[in-house]
Amino acid sequence: MGARFAMRQELTTIKPRVAELFNLGTEHLERGEYKDAAFCLTEALKVQKFPELYSNLGKTYHEAGYCKLAEACYRSALTLIPDDAQEHNAIRSEVYANITCSLMACGELADAEVAVTKALEVDSNNPTALGNMGNLLLAVGRSREAVPFFERSIAIEPNPGTHCNLIFAMDLSEDFSLADLHLARKRWAAVHADPLYPN
């Protein structure tokens, strides 16, 4: 689970051409056009640098399968976020959560745990980071410990993929009955499927 970034409205010093390239690159990213997205975002970085720009370039590389390039971009984004400003905690936490995704994709699980722990230290209610912690715990065979992280993530921001991972973690754990699993599946359907087929 990783996130792309929209441009913060308070970034009033962004040059018009950079804003244009940022928005165009982000549109390419959303459409899965990673080569075009990388070109636009890289061109923008030649003119001006800001965290969201590096973060979306990192997301582009991650989606294209270049996990180390993605991590490098995310870490560059971190260097541009003020350390002493509480209002920047949300983006800082999200960047650490994205670093977690890249490190997991590279198989660097110990470093991923460091990154996701940092993300949650900065913002303990970041649903992306909570889901990533659950995914990391699943990856190392600690399915029972993953359950509360998935539950907290879903409570903050319902997401069908995270909800599926919750059910998978419950199924792998020996601490949940068939009735528990049935109820979890019913909840998934009520939140994610039923609204698609209203009466």
Secondary structure as GFF3:
##gff-version 3
##sequence-region A 1 199
A	DSSP	alpha_helix	16	30	.	.	.	ID=ss1
A	DSSP	alpha_helix	34	47	.	.	.	ID=ss2
A	DSSP	alpha_helix	51	64	.	.	.	ID=ss3
A	DSSP	alpha_helix	67	79	.	.	.	ID=ss4
A	DSSP	three_ten_helix	86	88	.	.	.	ID=ss5
A	DSSP	alpha_helix	89	105	.	.	.	ID=ss6
A	DSSP	alpha_helix	109	122	.	.	.	ID=ss7
A	DSSP	alpha_helix	127	139	.	.	.	ID=ss8
A	DSSP	alpha_helix	143	156	.	.	.	ID=ss9
A	DSSP	alpha_helix	160	172	.	.	.	ID=ss10
A	DSSP	alpha_helix	178	188	.	.	.	ID=ss11
A	DSSP	pi_helix	189	193	.	.	.	ID=ss12
A	DSSP	three_ten_helix	194	196	.	.	.	ID=ss13
###
